[in-house]
Amino acid sequence: MNWLARIREDVQAARDRDPAARSAAEVLLAYPGVHALLIHRATHPLWQADIPLVPRLISHLGRFLTGIEIHPGATIGHRFFIDHGMGVVIGETTVIGDDCHIFQGVTLGGTSTRREKRHPTLEDNVVVGAGAKIIGAVTIGEGSRIGAGAVVVSSVPPHATVVGVPGHVVAYTNRSNETVERLPDPEWDRLEELERRIARIEASLLGERVSATVVPPANGAATPSTAATGTTASSASGERDGGTD
């Protein structure tokens, strides 16, 4: 596929995935994610040809213009779409499959300082939510969804949904009927159990307060209020008797 056909394909991918896109001209002129990807399409062959410095300078200019940093060594497949894009970082040894979709603030980063595969691999049809961080030479399986703000440091099986810090699988998508099958979440279940226990304790304490105000005194003993009333009545009677004397 020639470079012009790739441009048409990338523009169409943006139109297919963003309902706000009104025309191909709008996408081509006003979408920074598309601009960054076009710059990468130009720099990646230069990087593969071992041309020094030039691809890095061009990608650096692209970062300045778009707010998106894509290393020219990254391998990116067909119909890749960066939505909004500001703050996206894609490392040198990253591999991205076809039909992937990432949002602003995503980092596909590495942890190793050695010259080896140290960045993530995204298989086909992966979606990565805003602000998610995928760190290390992990593999995100085909059709998986990474939730916004998740931090993923281990590989993810195909068709899984991952959320949280650190990221953990909470559901799988059944490809036969596109339904999401929720998995047990021990952390969430524990929080719900704690909420139920707190509610029972509050109800118990409230019941004890109510009981203390309505239970009559044992063995006919006078309550403080009754005793006070009786004393007042006796004083009043004595005054009346004294008055008759």
C-alpha positions, 0 to 999 in steps of 0.5 A: 500500500502506497503512502497516499492510500495509507493517508486515505485509510487513516482519515477514514478510520477517524471518520468511522470512529469519531461521530464528531468528524463531519468530513475528510477535509476536517479530519485531515486539517484539524485532527492532531492525532491524524497529523501525528500519525502521518508524520510517523508514517513518514519517519518510520521508513527513515528509521528502518533505513538507519538514517541518523538524526533526521527521523528523530528531528521530524518526530520531535517537530511533530511532538511540538505541533501536535502534543503527541510523541510517537517514536519513529521506531514504533511499529503501527498497523492499519487504521490506527486512530488517536482520539484528541491525542494530547499527552500520548506517548508511544515508545520505540519498540511499541507494536500496534496492530490493526484497527486500534484506538487510543485516547488522550494521555495514554502512555505506551512506555518501557521500564528497561534501560537495555536495547531490547523489546521493552514497550507494549504490544497491542494486538488488533482491535484494542481500545485504550482509554484516556490516561491509561498507562501500559508499561513494559514489554507486555501484550494486550490481547486482541479486542481488549479494552483498557479502562481510563486511568488504568495502569497495566504492567502485565499481559492481558488476554484477548477480549478482556476489559481491564480497569484499576491500579494496578490493572486487573481483568473485570470482564470478557467480551463474548465474541459470538454475541458481543455480550460482556460477561462480568467476572467476580471482583473480590475487591469490589465485593469486599467493599460492598460487604463493608458497606452492608456491615456499616449499615447494620451497625448504624441501624443497631446503634440507632435502635439502642438509642430509641430503646433507651428512651422508651423502656420503663424503669425496672422494679418501679424505681423512679426515674430522675424526672419522676423523682424531681416531679415527686419532690416538687409535689411534696414541697407544694403540699407542705406549703399548703399545709403550712398556710392552713396553720 
